[in-house]
Amino acid sequence: MFKRAHYVAMTAVLLMVLLLLSLPDQTAARVKLAISALFLPLFGLSQSTQTATGKVTDATLPRNVLVNQLEQLRLENMQLKVLQMQSDAVMEENRRLRAMMQSKPQTTWNLRMASVIGRDPANWWRTIQINLGSEDGVRENLAVMSSQGLVGRVHRVGAHRAQVVLIGSQECKVAAVVDKSRENGVIGPSSSAAILDPNLVDLSYMTRNSRLEPGQLVYTSGLGGIFPQGILVGSIVDTRTVEHGLYVEARVKLAVNINQLEEVWVLLPPKP
């Protein structure tokens, strides 16, 4: 009985094949298309099963692997922000060079990442400790920044750690320039407002005709030889006249939150 059914099935298949071969090409193509459509749900089910299996595999990655991947992406994002900052500074410099043709071209920043391993809890001295020292090429008066902007400068150096004095300290004056207006001044510690908000500093010694508005960005000017040109310092909050109206002074909100620093970049001397 089984053999008979087997022979009948084979005969039916042979007859179908002979029928397809005898049909005109256009009709045979339509018949093949109809038959293949019957198997599409099976192929779709197979593909969906493979996709679901892949998703389950991705979801079962160890947690420490995912954490390491996220940390690597965060550090790469920080580095890209710093490189973008340098790119913006170079573009601005090139614009002025085309107009003046007198400035020395800016060298590429030689960056080295460091971790913050200690800080002044009260911010009275506005200092932090980093895990790089003289053995790593760090020396005094090197600029320190983060992916958001300027942090300060290296003040004291040990073999494997260094003290960084933060912007806004009496020990960290910064020559700065206001974007677009190109007004020059000096960033220094703020007055009584700094007690309430350590991220506020003063931009002083600007002429009384300075055109300043809240929200304007402030960058390092490159004067003084410590801080390279083009590092973001912060944005102007407000302005006031001082010295009986002879000068204009502005309060600046720092781009970097100095109370939340975890990693910084030390600008080492340019590579030869």
C-alpha positions in Angstrom: 0.0 0.0 0.0 2.8 2.4 0.9 4.8 1.6 -2.2 1.6 2.2 -4.3 1.1 5.6 -2.8 4.8 6.4 -3.4 4.5 5.4 -7.0 1.4 7.5 -7.4 3.1 10.6 -5.9 6.1 10.2 -8.2 3.9 9.8 -11.2 2.0 13.0 -10.3 5.3 14.9 -9.9 6.5 13.7 -13.3 3.3 14.6 -14.9 3.5 18.1 -13.4 7.1 18.5 -14.7 6.1 17.4 -18.2 3.1 19.8 -18.0 5.4 22.7 -17.1 7.8 21.8 -19.9 5.0 21.7 -22.4 3.5 25.0 -21.4 4.4 28.3 -23.2 7.2 30.3 -21.5 5.0 33.0 -20.2 2.4 30.6 -18.8 5.1 28.5 -17.2 6.6 31.6 -15.5 3.3 32.5 -14.0 2.8 29.0 -12.6 6.3 29.0 -11.1 5.6 32.3 -9.5 2.4 31.1 -7.9 4.1 28.0 -6.6 6.9 30.0 -5.1 4.5 32.3 -3.3 3.2 29.3 -1.4 6.7 28.9 0.2 7.2 32.6 1.0 5.6 32.4 4.5 8.0 29.6 5.4 11.0 31.7 4.3 9.7 34.7 6.2 9.3 32.5 9.3 12.9 31.3 8.9 14.2 34.9 8.6 12.2 36.1 11.6 13.5 33.2 13.7 17.1 34.1 12.7 16.5 37.8 13.6 15.0 37.0 16.9 17.9 34.6 17.7 20.3 37.4 16.9 18.5 39.8 19.2 18.4 37.3 22.0 22.2 36.8 21.5 22.8 40.5 21.7 20.7 40.8 24.8 22.7 38.2 26.5 26.0 40.0 26.3 27.7 40.2 29.7 27.0 43.4 31.6 30.7 44.2 32.1 31.2 44.0 28.3 28.3 46.5 27.7 29.7 48.8 30.5 33.2 48.8 28.9 31.7 49.5 25.5 29.7 52.5 26.9 32.8 53.8 28.7 34.8 53.6 25.5 32.2 55.4 23.5 32.0 58.1 26.2 35.8 58.7 26.1 35.8 58.7 22.3 33.0 61.3 22.3 35.0 63.5 24.7 38.0 63.3 22.4 35.9 64.2 19.4 34.6 67.3 21.2 38.1 68.5 22.0 39.2 67.9 18.4 36.2 69.8 17.2 37.1 72.7 19.5 40.6 72.8 18.0 39.1 72.6 14.5 36.9 75.6 15.2 39.9 77.5 16.5 42.0 76.8 13.4 39.2 77.8 11.1 38.8 81.2 13.0 42.6 81.6 12.8 42.7 80.9 9.1 39.9 83.5 8.6 42.0 86.2 10.3 45.2 85.1 8.5 43.6 85.7 5.2 42.8 89.2 6.3 46.1 90.0 8.1 48.8 87.5 6.9 50.8 88.3 10.0 50.0 85.6 12.5 52.0 82.4 13.1 50.0 79.3 12.2 48.7 77.3 15.2 50.4 74.0 16.0 48.4 70.8 16.5 47.5 70.1 20.1 49.3 67.2 21.7 46.7 65.9 24.2 47.1 63.5 27.0 44.1 62.3 29.1 44.3 62.3 32.9 41.9 61.3 35.6 41.0 63.6 38.5 42.2 61.8 41.7 41.8 64.5 44.2 40.2 67.9 44.7 39.7 70.7 47.2 36.3 70.0 48.7 35.6 73.6 49.6 37.0 75.1 46.4 38.7 77.8 48.4 42.0 77.0 46.7 40.4 75.9 43.4 42.8 73.0 42.8 42.5 69.4 41.7 45.0 66.5 41.5 45.5 64.4 38.4 47.3 61.1 37.8 50.0 62.3 35.4 53.4 63.7 36.4 56.9 64.4 35.2 57.3 60.8 34.2 54.5 61.3 31.7 55.9 64.5 30.2 53.9 66.9 32.3 55.5 70.1 33.5 54.4 73.3 35.1 52.2 75.9 33.3 50.8 73.4 30.8 47.2 74.2 29.9 44.5 71.7 31.1 41.1 71.4 29.5 38.1 69.1 29.2 35.8 68.3 26.3 33.7 71.3 27.4 36.4 74.0 27.6 39.3 75.4 29.7 40.0 73.9 33.1 43.2 75.6 34.3 46.9 75.1 34.3 49.4 72.7 35.8 50.8 74.3 39.0 53.0 71.7 40.7 54.4 68.5 39.3 55.4 65.2 41.0 56.7 62.1 39.4 53.3 60.5 38.9 50.8 63.2 39.8 50.3 66.9 39.4 48.3 69.8 40.9 46.1 71.8 38.6 45.0 75.3 39.6 41.6 76.0 38.2 40.4 78.9 36.1 39.0 81.6 38.4 41.8 81.3 40.9 44.2 84.2 41.6 46.9 81.8 40.4 45.3 81.3 37.0 44.8 84.5 35.0 43.8 83.9 31.4 44.1 86.2 28.4 40.8 86.0 26.6 38.9 87.3 23.6 35.2 87.7 23.0 33.8 86.0 19.9 32.8 88.2 17.0 33.5 91.5 18.8 37.2 90.5 19.2 37.4 92.4 22.5 40.4 91.4 24.6 40.4 91.1 28.4 41.7 89.0 31.3 39.8 86.2 33.0 40.2 86.3 36.8 38.3 85.4 40.0 34.9 86.8 40.4 33.8 89.0 43.3 31.3 87.8 46.0 29.2 85.9 43.4 31.9 83.3 43.3 31.1 82.2 46.8 27.6 81.3 45.6 28.6 80.0 42.2 32.2 78.9 41.7 31.6 78.6 37.9 31.4 82.4 37.6 34.5 84.4 36.8 35.2 88.0 35.7 36.4 89.3 32.4 38.2 92.6 33.1 40.2 95.4 31.5 38.0 95.9 28.4 37.5 99.4 27.0 34.4 101.3 27.8 33.3 101.2 24.2 33.3 97.4 24.2 30.2 95.9 22.5 29.2 93.0 24.7 26.0 91.1 25.0 24.8 88.2 27.3 25.4 84.9 25.6 28.6 85.9 23.7 31.2 83.2 23.8 34.7 83.8 25.3 37.8 82.0 24.2 41.5 82.0 25.1 43.3 84.6 23.0 46.7 82.9 22.9 48.4 85.9 24.5 50.8 85.2 27.4 52.2 81.9 26.1 50.5 79.5 28.5 47.1 78.8 26.9 46.8 78.2 23.2 44.4 80.2 21.2 40.8 79.0 20.7 39.9 77.1 23.9 36.4 77.9 25.0 36.2 79.6 28.4 32.5 80.3 28.8 29.8 82.8 27.9 29.0 86.3 29.1 26.3 86.7 31.7 26.2 90.4 32.1 28.4 93.5 32.0 29.1 96.6 34.2 31.3 99.6 34.1 34.2 100.0 36.6 36.8 102.5 37.6 34.4 105.4 37.2 33.3 104.3 33.8 36.8 103.9 32.3 36.6 100.2 31.8 34.0 97.5 31.2 33.9 94.3 33.2 31.8 91.2 32.4 30.7 88.2 34.4 31.4 84.9 32.5 29.8 81.6 33.2 32.4 78.9 32.7 31.8 76.2 30.1 33.2 73.6 32.5 31.5 72.7 35.7 34.6 72.5 37.9 32.7 70.6 40.6 32.0 67.6 38.2 35.4 67.1 36.7 36.4 63.4 36.3 38.7 63.4 33.3 40.8 66.2 31.8 43.2 66.7 28.9 46.7 68.0 29.5 48.1 70.0 26.5 51.7 68.6 26.3 54.4 70.5 24.3 54.0 69.9 20.6 55.7 66.8 19.2 58.9 67.6 17.2 
